[in-house]
Amino acid sequence: MTATGRLILYVGPMFAGKSSHLIAAARGCRDVLALKPGFDTRDGAELVSRDGSHLAARSVWSWPAEADLAQHIVLDEAQFMIAPHYDGDIVAQLLEARARGADITVGGLDTDYRQQPFHVTARLMARADEVITLSARCHVCGQPARWTAKIHETGRLLETGDGELYEARCDAHWSLPEGS
């Protein structure tokens, strides 16, 4: 009988440290395969955190064959793993890997800039062994922030960016961008 692995999920707004937690989780493990969406081209073939930590990663558009052998799979930016940016059902694939014994550590936004849940993240949260919700600091007042706010409307829901496009906001300071 194959031992079941664990699925640990780090969620929260941008600027909450999700990537840093993923990188730290991978540091003490052997046989780690780190994955990131092919859609996210910001940091090349690495997971990079704002704290300066980094981890070699594969940019993927579909499930890589070597994931079927890895003992620990790390996935960042799970919310991007949908069509047309990903070919397959990442949730089912991660659950299959967990069922064969792999430990899975995932990071992703739980909600978009409109405060709507990301479908992939919500499905993973429902099946995770542990969900760790992180908060950031509000870019306006410095209080704990649980929302990602888009600074200006671009017409795209799935869009990579950093401080030039997004901020973390508390309940009091969150709003839709002008032009929404």
Secondary structure, DSSP 4 states (H G I P E B T S, - for coil): -PPP--EEEEEESTTSSHHHHHHHHHHT-SSEEEEEETT--TTSSEEE-TTS-EEE-EEESB--GGGGT-SEEEE--GGG-STTT-BS-HHHHHHHHHHTT-EEEEEEESB-TTSPBPHHHHHHHHH-SEEEE--EE-TTT-SEE-EEEESB--S-SS----TTTEEEE-TTT--PPBT-
